[in-house]
Each structure stands twice: as structure tokens, then as C-alpha cells.
């Protein structure tokens, strides 16, 4: 950089930090369509802050300084003008007109620099039409890809690096694949592709391709394990239906494999579990849930929670769904259970302290108990909560689940993950203190089967792509990478 105040970049002189920070805070609450929803990254930077940094680093500080007027006022006027523009630019997701104006500012500054360096006149048009290079932005620690993404948005040529493989995959899905495959591929046709309004099969670019193959994966998973998540008779319908009837086992799919409305039934969307230990009191021996709180819904006019009931003469609690219009109407405290790793036996009152729970875990004596089923009614908003003890016949037992896992392993070659959970320092997981040493230990048998089935279906999508020959190999790899990232994020 020349030792010349005229060559200073805007970032070296002034940026409206307070306004950018406020917008960055607002951006954190935005979920729909944000790249942060693709996959977790622990040190993700706000896009608007990165946009300001890239713009400020490539545009001269003199850009907004007026040509005329008293010298003592030029700098303050320039900063005021810069603040107004940067505040307009750094709004999420961004105004296309303002972004285009920012691109012109950057290319004009770059054209001036190229002209000075080469001795030949370079214009913005030369850069846009490829006769001169675009400004290059290199991020050697790109992480979640926010800086190179904003550099691309502002018309630059971006290069991103990161040693972390998760970051590398996020950057591929954020920066590389959308640019290479975002537009429709006119050569990709086939009878298994998405169909347009005329019923013709056609590929509409990366978005429609990922959606199509994602739905393909979902249908394969439903065909494989849909019977383990049977529809549940709606208690409001007043019908009694056996759990093994065809009405229940049928997953109510339309011709595209999507769920369709089915009167009188609920669709399970979540099964809620708690881990358990045996009571520390040898004369009791009851099963003690390690649940901290049992809230299911907590919003104005609707308060739903699970009440723990200890039946006399039994050694295992029941969880009953209680619903009220006010929190006081529940008549119990859903937050008053396990605290600090200590759990009180609901039968005899003995406290299973944290050290005891850890010892039980390391001895492989921690169990699990399902507490509730969360369902939805198709066509209606809101969730329906069911006490699991009323629907035990709709829950396949663990022995059946384990046999299905073993069968899946033999057919696919997939295995339950046995890699150890990191436990090297205070910043990593501490599950090893409770006897949970591998990634596979962290999940219930049902969850393991579901996740392995999804992994097998994603692999199957790759096989199907190669079999049909509809997509060239690198494009198929891009689609499979997105599907894998989605599955990994869910895990």
C-alpha cells in the first residue's frame, strides 16, 4: 500500500460500526433462507458485517468525499455520506439496486488501480466483459464462508480455504456448487426427473434437483421404516383402531410419496425420551427419570406439560399430558425435577446425586424411557401431545428395532458409529463421564435405525443417479453433498 492518504480504503478511515452491529444482531434472528441453516458452524460471522468489511476494504476512503467545499468540512461530509450508503448496503438480505451500486463502486476503484499499474486505460466494462480481471479476495480461514460469499455478491473473484472438513463442505455448498450448477442443465433429461406443468420431465437447476432427490430419499426412508412410525387414531375422532390394522400401517402417501390428509388420524412428528437410573436406595430400586423439566408448550392461552405420576406398588413412573389455559392451571411445576445432575426418586425421595449417575453410566446401567408422542393434524397448525402410556401398542419394542438395525447393516454395509466422542479438554463433550464414549452411544435404538436408513437412502440416491445416467458425475456429487449436509445437520 502506498504511503498516501488518497489511497486509504474506507475500512481504514470510517465505517458506521454501531449501525452495522445493530443489523448484524437482527440478522441472527433470521432463519428462513439464511446460509446458517445449511449446517452448524461454531464461529459464523454475520453476512452484513462481512459485506461491510469487503466493501470497505476495496473502496477508497475518498469515494464519498465531496469535490467542492471547505477543506475542514470535506472529511466529515465524506464520512456522513459513506455512513448513509453503507447502512443501506448492509441490510439483510440486501437491496439488489444498492448491491449493484456497490459493485460499480468496487469495479471503478479496481479499474483505476489496473489503469495505474498497467499504464493502459481499463474500464468497468472491460472487467465485466472479462477483458480485465476482477478484484480477487482470498480468505485463508473461511470457516462458514461468509466473507467469500459477500465478496462474490459484490462482484469479486473469491478464493476460500479451510483445513476443517466441515467448513470445506459448507464452502462447497455455499460458494462453489451454486455458481457451477445453479442454472438449469439443458443436457440433463430423463423419465425420473421433476415434471413441469405439462407433465414433461425436466431439470430446473440445483434447487429443484436437490429438492427432487431429497423427496426421493424421504420416500425411500418411508418405505423402509414408515411402519415403525404408524399413524395414531385421533382421540377427538372417538374411534378405536388396532395398531396393526392396515389403516394405521398405511402411511397415507400420494403418488409422489408425500403425506396426504387422512381423517381421524394423527401423524407422529417426535418421540420424547428421558434417560433413567435405578434408585440409589437399595430397598426401593425404582426407575428414576433424569429429566430436568417437562414443558411441551408454553405460550399465551396454552400451557402443556408432562406430570410425573408414581403409581403405588409400581417401580416405574408414568408421564401424563396436562394442558391448561394458564401456567397456574397446571397445578404442578414442570421445571421442578432433575437439577445439577441430581435426580430425586419420585417413589421414595432418595436423591440420585451426580456422582452416582456418572457411576451408573460408566457401569452401563443408564436406561431410557419414552415420555410422550408429539403429533400433528394434517391441514391444521399446532401440535397434539399424547401420553405415551396410552399408546404403547403403537410403539415397536427395542428388540424389533435391533433386529432391523442388524438387517440394515448386513444389506448396506453401514455400521453404528463407534468413533469416540472427543474428551480432551473442557470445551468438548463430557458424555464420557456418563459412560457414553462413542457417537453411537448418544442415540436411542430408534434414532440409530432412522439415521442409518437416511444414510443408506442418500447412498442409494447416488446409485440411482449413476444408473440412470441423467446427471454428470460432478453434478451428482454436488447434489449428494447437499443431501449429506442436511442429514449431518439433523444428526
C-alpha positions in Angstrom: 0.0 0.0 0.0 1.3 3.4 -1.0 2.0 5.8 1.9 -0.6 8.2 0.5 -3.8 9.3 2.3 -5.6 9.3 -1.0 -5.0 5.6 -1.3 -6.6 4.7 2.0 -9.5 2.3 1.9 -12.8 3.2 3.5 -12.3 0.5 6.2 -9.1 2.3 7.3 -11.0 5.6 7.7 -14.6 5.0 8.7 -17.4 2.6 8.9 -20.7 3.0 10.8 -20.0 0.2 13.3 -23.0 0.9 15.5 -25.5 0.6 12.7 -23.7 -2.5 11.2 -23.7 -4.2 14.6 -27.4 -3.5 15.1 -28.2 -5.0 11.7 -25.9 -8.0 12.4 -27.9 -8.6 15.6 -31.1 -8.6 13.7 -29.7 -10.9 11.1 -29.1 -13.6 13.8 -32.8 -13.9 14.3 -33.4 -14.6 10.6 -33.6 -18.3 9.8 -35.5 -18.8 6.6 -33.1 -18.8 3.6 -30.0 -17.9 5.7 -26.9 -19.9 5.0 -26.5 -20.6 8.7 -29.4 -23.1 8.3 -27.4 -25.3 5.9 -25.2 -26.6 8.6 -23.9 -25.6 12.0 -20.6 -23.6 12.1 -19.4 -22.5 15.5 -17.8 -19.2 14.5 -20.2 -17.9 11.9 -19.8 -14.2 11.1 -22.8 -12.1 10.2 -23.2 -11.6 6.5 -23.9 -7.9 6.8 -20.6 -7.3 8.8 -18.7 -9.3 6.2 -20.3 -7.3 3.4 -19.2 -4.1 5.1 -15.7 -5.4 5.5 -15.3 -6.5 1.9 -16.8 -3.3 0.6 -14.8 -1.1 2.9 -11.5 -2.9 2.0 -12.0 -2.3 -1.8 -13.4 1.2 -2.0 -11.2 4.3 -1.4 -12.0 6.5 1.6 -12.1 9.4 -0.9 -15.1 7.8 -2.6 -17.7 9.8 -0.6 -15.7 13.0 0.0 -17.2 15.9 -2.0 -15.0 17.6 -4.6 -16.0 21.1 -3.6 -16.4 22.9 -0.3 -14.3 23.9 2.6 -11.4 21.5 3.4 -12.4 21.4 7.1 -15.8 20.1 6.2 -15.0 17.7 3.4 -13.9 14.8 5.6 -16.9 15.0 7.9 -19.3 15.2 4.9 -17.5 12.3 3.3 -18.0 10.1 6.4 -21.6 11.1 6.7 -22.2 10.2 3.0 -20.3 6.9 3.5 -22.4 6.1 6.6 -25.6 6.6 4.7 -24.6 4.3 1.8 -23.0 1.6 3.9 -26.1 1.5 6.2 -28.3 1.0 3.0 -25.9 -1.7 1.7 -25.6 -3.6 4.9 -29.3 -4.6 5.3 -30.1 -8.3 5.3 -30.8 -9.8 2.8 -29.9 -6.8 0.8 -31.4 -4.5 -1.8 -30.3 -5.6 -5.3 -30.2 -2.0 -6.6 -27.9 -0.9 -3.7 -25.7 -4.0 -4.1 -25.4 -3.3 -7.8 -24.3 0.3 -7.0 -21.7 -1.1 -4.5 -20.4 -3.5 -7.2 -19.9 -0.4 -9.5 -18.0 1.4 -6.7 -15.7 -1.6 -6.3 -15.1 -2.1 -10.0 -14.5 1.6 -10.6 -11.8 1.6 -7.9 -10.3 -1.6 -9.3 -10.3 -0.2 -12.9 -8.4 2.9 -11.7 -5.8 0.7 -10.0 -5.4 -1.5 -13.0 -5.0 1.5 -15.2 -2.3 2.9 -12.9 -0.5 -0.4 -12.7 -0.6 -1.3 -16.4 -0.4 2.1 -18.0 -3.4 1.2 -20.2 -6.9 2.5 -19.8 -9.1 -0.1 -18.0 -12.9 0.5 -17.7 -15.6 -1.2 -15.6 -17.0 -2.6 -18.9 -13.6 -4.3 -19.6 -13.8 -6.0 -16.2 -17.5 -7.0 -16.6 -16.9 -8.5 -20.1 -13.8 -10.4 -19.0 -11.1 -8.3 -20.8 -9.6 -7.4 -17.4 -9.5 -9.4 -14.1 -12.0 -8.8 -11.3 -10.6 -7.9 -7.9 -9.5 -11.1 -6.0 -10.5 -11.7 -2.4 -8.6 -14.5 -0.6 -9.9 -15.8 2.8 -7.4 -18.4 4.1 -9.6 -19.2 7.2 -13.0 -19.1 5.6 -14.9 -21.2 8.1 -18.6 -20.8 7.3 -17.9 -18.9 4.1 -19.4 -15.6 5.0 -16.6 -13.4 3.7 -16.1 -15.1 0.3 -19.9 -15.2 -0.2 -20.2 -11.5 0.3 -17.1 -11.0 -1.9 -18.9 -12.9 -4.7 -22.1 -10.9 -4.1 -20.1 -7.7 -4.5 -18.7 -8.8 -7.9 -15.3 -10.1 -6.8 -13.4 -13.3 -7.6 -13.3 -15.1 -4.3 -10.9 -17.9 -3.0 -11.7 -19.7 0.2 -9.6 -22.1 2.2 -10.1 -24.0 5.5 -8.5 -27.1 6.9 -11.6 -28.2 8.8 -13.5 -30.7 6.6 -16.9 -29.5 7.8 -16.0 -25.9 6.8 -14.8 -27.2 3.4 -18.1 -28.9 2.7 -20.1 -25.8 3.9 -18.0 -23.7 1.5 -18.6 -26.1 -1.4 -22.4 -25.9 -0.8 -22.3 -22.2 -0.3 -19.8 -20.9 -2.8 -18.9 -23.5 -5.4 -21.9 -25.6 -6.3 -24.5 -22.8 -6.6 -22.2 -21.0 -9.1 -21.4 -24.1 -11.1 -24.9 -25.7 -11.1 -27.3 -23.1 -10.1 -28.8 -22.7 -13.6 -30.7 -25.5 -15.3 -28.7 -28.1 -17.2 -30.2 -28.4 -20.7 -28.4 -31.8 -21.3 -30.0 -33.4 -18.2 -33.2 -35.1 -19.1 -34.9 -38.3 -18.1 -38.0 -40.1 -17.1 -37.2 -39.9 -13.4 -36.7 -36.2 -13.3 -39.1 -33.5 -11.9 -42.1 -32.7 -14.1 -43.3 -29.3 -15.3 -46.9 -28.1 -15.7 -47.2 -30.0 -19.0 -46.1 -33.3 -17.4 -42.7 -33.1 -19.2 -39.7 -34.2 -17.3 -37.0 -31.6 -16.9 -34.3 -30.4 -14.6 -34.6 -26.9 -13.3 -31.2 -26.2 -11.8 -29.6 -27.1 -8.5 -32.5 -26.1 -6.3 -35.1 -28.3 -8.0 -32.6 -31.1 -8.3 -31.8 -31.1 -4.6 -35.5 -30.9 -3.8 -36.3 -33.8 -6.2 -33.6 -36.1 -4.8 -34.4 -35.0 -1.2 -38.0 -36.2 -1.8 -36.7 -39.3 -3.4 -34.7 -40.0 -0.2 -37.7 -39.3 2.0 -39.9 -41.7 0.0 -37.2 -44.5 0.3 -37.0 -43.9 4.1 -40.8 -44.0 4.5 -41.0 -47.2 2.5 -38.2 -48.7 4.7 -39.2 -47.7 8.2 -42.6 -46.0 7.9 -44.3 -48.9 9.6 -42.3 -48.0 12.8 -43.9 -44.6 12.9 -47.6 -45.6 12.4 -50.4 -43.1 12.2 -52.2 -42.8 15.5 -56.0 -42.6 15.9 -57.1 -39.1 16.8 -58.6 -39.2 20.3 -61.0 -36.5 19.2 -62.4 -38.8 16.4 -63.6 -41.2 19.1 -62.6 -44.4 17.1 -60.7 -47.4 18.5 -58.4 -48.9 15.9 -55.9 -51.7 16.3 -52.3 -50.6 15.9 -51.6 -53.4 13.4 -54.5 -52.6 11.1 -53.9 -51.6 7.5 -55.4 -48.2 8.2 -52.7 -47.5 10.7 -49.8 -49.1 8.9 -50.6 -47.3 5.7 -48.6 -44.1 5.8 -51.2 -42.2 3.7 -48.9 -41.3 0.8 -50.0 -39.8 -2.5 -48.4 -40.8 -5.9 -45.4 -38.6 -5.2 -44.8 -40.2 -1.8 -46.0 -37.1 0.1 -48.3 -37.4 3.1 -51.9 -36.6 2.4 -54.7 -35.8 4.7 -56.3 -38.8 6.4 -59.4 -38.2 8.6 -59.3 -39.4 12.1 -55.5 -39.9 12.4 -52.6 -38.1 13.8 -49.1 -38.1 12.3 -46.3 -38.6 14.9 -43.6 -36.0 14.4 -41.5 -36.6 17.6 -41.0 -39.1 20.3 -39.7 -37.6 23.6 -37.4 -39.6 25.8 -35.6 -39.3 29.1 -32.6 -41.3 30.4 -33.1 -43.2 33.7 -31.2 -44.7 36.5 -32.1 -47.2 39.3 -32.9 -45.6 42.6 -29.9 -45.3 44.9 -32.0 -46.6 47.8 -31.5 -50.4 47.7 -34.8 -51.0 49.4 -36.6 -49.0 46.7 -35.0 -49.9 43.3 -37.4 -47.8 41.3 -36.6 -46.3 37.9 -35.6 -42.6 38.3 -36.1 -40.3 35.3 -33.2 -37.9 34.7 -35.5 -35.3 33.1 -34.8 -31.7 34.1 -38.2 -30.2 33.0 -41.3 -31.5 31.2 -42.6 -28.4 29.4 -44.2 -29.3 26.0 -45.9 -26.0 25.1 -45.6 -22.6 26.9 -47.4 -19.8 25.2 -50.3 -17.5 26.0 -53.5 -19.4 26.3 -51.9 -22.8 26.0 -49.7 -24.4 28.6 -48.9 -28.1 28.2 -46.5 -30.2 30.3 -45.9 -33.8 31.4 -46.9 -34.6 35.0 -44.8 -37.4 36.6 -47.0 -39.9 38.4 -45.6 -42.6 40.7 -48.3 -45.3 40.9 -48.4 -47.1 44.3 -47.0 -50.6 44.2 -45.1 -49.9 41.0 -41.5 -49.0 40.4 -41.7 -47.0 37.2 -43.3 -43.6 36.7 -46.0 -42.7 34.2 -46.0 -39.4 32.3 -49.4 -37.8 31.8 -50.0 -34.8 29.5 -51.7 -31.9 31.3 -53.0 -28.9 29.5 -54.3 -25.6 30.9 -55.0 -22.1 29.7 -52.7 -20.7 32.4 -49.4 -21.8 33.9 -51.1 -21.9 37.4 -53.8 -24.1 36.0 -51.4 -27.0 35.6 -51.2 -27.3 39.4 -47.6 -28.5 39.4 -44.2 -27.2 38.5 -42.9 -28.7 35.2 -39.4 -27.3 35.9 -39.0 -28.9 39.3 -37.2 -32.1 38.5 -33.5 -33.0 38.0 -31.1 -30.1 38.8 -27.4 -30.0 38.5 -27.3 -33.7 37.5 -29.1 -34.7 40.7 -32.4 -36.5 40.4 -34.9 -37.3 43.2 -36.7 -40.6 43.2 -40.4 -40.0 42.8 -41.2 -43.1 44.9 -39.1 -42.8 48.0 -37.5 -39.3 47.7 -33.9 -40.5 47.7 -31.6 -38.2 45.7 -29.5 -39.9 42.9 -26.6 -37.4 43.0 -24.4 -36.5 40.1 -21.6 -38.8 41.1 -24.0 -41.8 41.4 -25.5 -41.1 38.0 -22.0 -41.0 36.4 -21.0 -44.2 38.1 -24.2 -45.9 36.9 -23.5 -44.6 33.4 -19.9 -45.9 33.4 -21.3 -49.3 34.5 -23.7 -49.3 31.6 -26.7 -49.1 33.8 -28.3 -46.0 32.5 -31.6 -46.8 30.8 -34.2 -44.9 28.8 -37.9 -44.3 28.9 -40.3 -42.7 26.4 -42.3 -39.9 27.9 -44.7 -38.6 25.2 -45.6 -38.5 21.5 -45.9 -35.3 19.6 -48.3 -35.4 16.7 -49.8 -33.1 14.0 -53.1 -33.0 12.3 -52.7 -32.5 8.6 -54.2 -29.2 7.5 -54.0 -27.7 11.0 -51.4 -25.7 12.8 -50.2 -26.6 16.2 -49.1 -29.9 17.8 -51.1 -32.6 19.6 -49.4 -34.2 22.7 -50.1 -37.7 23.7 -49.2 -39.6 26.9 -47.1 -42.5 25.7 -48.6 -45.0 28.2 -52.0 -44.7 26.4 -50.4 -45.7 23.1 -47.8 -48.3 24.0 -49.2 -50.7 21.3 -48.2 -48.2 18.7 -44.5 -48.2 19.8 -42.4 -51.1 18.4 -40.2 -52.7 21.0 -36.4 -52.3 21.1 -35.8 -55.9 20.2 -37.6 -55.5 16.9 -35.6 -52.2 16.3 -32.3 -54.0 17.0 -33.2 -56.8 14.5 -34.0 -54.1 11.9 -30.6 -52.4 12.5 -28.8 -55.7 12.1 -30.6 -56.4 8.9 -29.9 -52.9 7.5 -26.2 -53.3 8.4 -26.0 -56.6 6.5 -27.7 -55.2 3.4 -25.9 -51.9 3.2 -22.5 -52.4 5.0 -23.3 -49.4 7.2 -22.4 -49.6 10.8 -23.4 -47.9 14.0 -20.8 -45.2 14.6 -18.2 -46.4 17.0 -15.8 -43.4 16.7 -15.1 -41.9 20.1 -16.6 -38.6 21.2 -13.7 -36.2 21.8 -13.0 -35.6 25.5 -9.6 -33.9 25.5 -10.5 -30.6 27.1 -13.2 -28.6 28.9 -14.6 -27.3 25.6 -15.6 -30.7 24.2 -18.5 -33.0 25.1 -18.4 -34.6 28.6 -20.6 -37.5 27.8 -17.7 -39.9 28.6 -18.2 -39.0 32.3 -21.6 -40.8 32.0 -20.3 -43.9 30.1 -21.2 -42.6 26.7 -17.9 -42.9 24.9 -18.9 -43.3 21.2 -21.2 -41.3 18.9 -23.4 -44.4 18.7 -23.9 -44.3 22.4 -25.6 -40.9 22.2 -28.7 -42.1 20.3 -31.6 -44.5 21.1 -32.1 -47.6 19.0 -34.9 -45.9 17.1 -32.8 -42.9 16.3 -29.9 -45.1 15.2 -32.2 -47.0 12.8 -33.7 -43.9 11.4 -30.4 -42.2 10.8 -28.8 -45.2 9.3 -31.8 -45.6 7.0 -31.4 -42.0 5.9 -27.7 -42.5 5.2 -28.4 -45.7 3.2 -31.1 -43.8 1.2 -28.7 -40.9 0.4 -26.2 -43.5 -0.9 -29.0 -45.1 -2.8 -29.7 -41.8 -4.5 -26.1 -41.8 -5.8 -26.5 -45.3 -7.1 -29.8 -44.3 -8.9 -28.1 -41.2 -10.4 -25.4 -43.3 -11.8 -27.8 -46.0 -13.0 -30.0 -43.6 -15.0 -27.1 -41.5 -16.3 -29.2 -38.4 -16.2 -26.6 -36.3 -14.4 -22.9 -35.9 -15.0 -20.8 -37.2 -12.1 -19.7 -33.9 -10.6 -23.2 -32.5 -10.7 -24.4 -35.7 -8.9 -21.7 -35.2 -6.3 -22.9 -31.7 -5.7 -26.5 -32.9 -5.1 -25.3 -35.7 -2.8 -23.1 -33.3 -0.8 -26.2 -31.1 -0.1 -28.2 -34.2 1.0 -25.4 -35.3 3.2 -25.0 -31.9 4.8 -28.7 -31.8 5.5 -28.6 -35.2 7.2 -25.5 -34.3 9.1 -27.1 -31.1 10.4 -30.1 -33.1 11.6 -27.9 -35.6 13.4 
